Amino acid sequence: MTKPLITPQTLKGFRDYLPAPAMAREAIMEIARRVYRSYGFSPIDTPALEYTEVLLGKGGDESDKQLFRFTDQGGRDVAMRFDLTVPFARFAAQHLNDIGVPFKRYHLAPVWRGENTQRGRYREFMQCDFDTIGTDSNAADIETLLVIHDLLAAIGFERFRIRVNNRLVLNGLLDKLGLADRSSGVLRALDKLHKIGREGVTAELCEKVATTPEQAQQVLEFAHLTGTPAEVLALLDTMLAGNAVGEQGIARLRELFTVARSAGIPDDRVDLDVSIARGLDYYTGTIYETFLTDDPKIGSICSGGRYDNLAGLFTSQKLPGVGASLGLDRLLAAMESFGMIAQASTPAPVLVVSFQADRLSDYVKIGRELRSAGINTEVFPDSRAVGKQLKYADKKGFRLAVIAGENEFAAGVWQVKDLKQGTQTSVATADLARHIQEVLAPGIAT
């Protein structure tokens, strides 16, 4: 009896990557690596699984609920990492003697959260993190802003805004309002402002956090401060005067904007937004969220902040840190909607058409010569009609097809068909690589 076929399907919240988006994903990851390395960040890697106690309570109640948690074959309570920052704190504490401080790392890897799916948001997704640990200097916070800016620019975006705030400013306000002991609840509610609006946040503050209506109103009035960074900072000076924590946050923000401008970051790409709170509990200082101007509804595509106490759960040595993470899958969703992802499903721009079985050695040889010249090249494996192979090339997105039959071999030439332009040129074998490089200029897929 024939077994019933298994229906091929992916789990809810997970996705397959076809070649075109997979190549776009890899290209962005390579850009991220290049930008991170340009600032001196080094690569690391950590396991997908951690002991559950490493992860629990680090990101807040919501993160705990979203953990993929189970007991392994050895009876150990384990969970899949929900971000890369908490494992990094464990890593830094465990390997402190080997890495030294300050230590700058980047880590590109998948994470898992059992949350509701939405556009550009999955239960398995790739994060591209960079962090500096072992210093509380504001210079590291400022550098984080610069890296976020340079990363988005290198990917090809011109219209984006990095929203910056500082948890010390928020904590100073809560201290003045008598809400310091409920800061986690207030910050989590405030983090939902752009999703559920003013009325929704007010209700959550009063009902779940037990603030008075007056306290909730003051929190929201604070969150709606608007203006240039200088204007908002001036308002904060008045609101938080006399509160040491708040004044420290203001000073760090003022220095950040001053240095960023001096470093050449355009004013229209960085905002001071006191409404952003970042829902994760471990943030203690500067926080960042990055939105695409042309599609802000997709949410922040690069977020992060300062966490001065996270590693203290694993070591008695003080290891303050700051960093950010590029949300690769959310970014890809935006790029797909903007038409920024090429439809080609092959990393090779050139196809060698192979239609004479007795000339296989010639086709393989020219393929190797083109690759030696830095040109990604595929040799078609079967001796089929030229028309069928060209149809395959067009569907896959090849730019050029290189063709030769007995007449071409006798004359020492190859026909180069430009599938994009619809033109065909006869090129001597000795000149083939140079000709293709000129056609593909300014860049060759590698």
Order of alpha helices (4+ residues) and beta strands (2+ residues): alpha-beta-beta-alpha-alpha-beta-beta-alpha-alpha-beta-beta-alpha-beta-alpha-alpha-alpha-alpha-alpha-alpha-beta-beta-beta-beta-alpha-beta-alpha-beta-alpha-beta-alpha-beta-beta-alpha
